[in-house]
Amino acid sequence: MSKSFAVALSLFVTQSLAAPCKALVLSGGGNNGAWEAGVMWGLAHYGNPEDFYWDVLTGVSAGSINTAGSAGFSPEQVLEYTEWLSESWLNMTTD
């Protein structure tokens, strides 16, 4: 292993450990998607929004609907994302 590669690798590892990755995993289950949207809205609006700049969002079923919507927003737009998501579930209807 070359010396420059070892230095680059050690810098990468050091920086990776200094910045934690924030992930949110959402479950499925019909109306749970609406509940999740409400919880996310509450966390972002009543807490410190910077605490909820998620690096990774993933989900199953209804949770995947919520995570797909996040694609149009940057992590710093968590307030706008949760408002859009809550409004989307509020206007959703079934027969």
Secondary structure, DSSP 8 states (H G I E B T S, - for coil): --HHHHHHHHHHHHHHHHS---EEEE---TTHHHHHHHHHHHHHHHS-GGGG--SEEEESTHHHHHHHHGGGS-GGGHHHHHHHHHHHHHT----
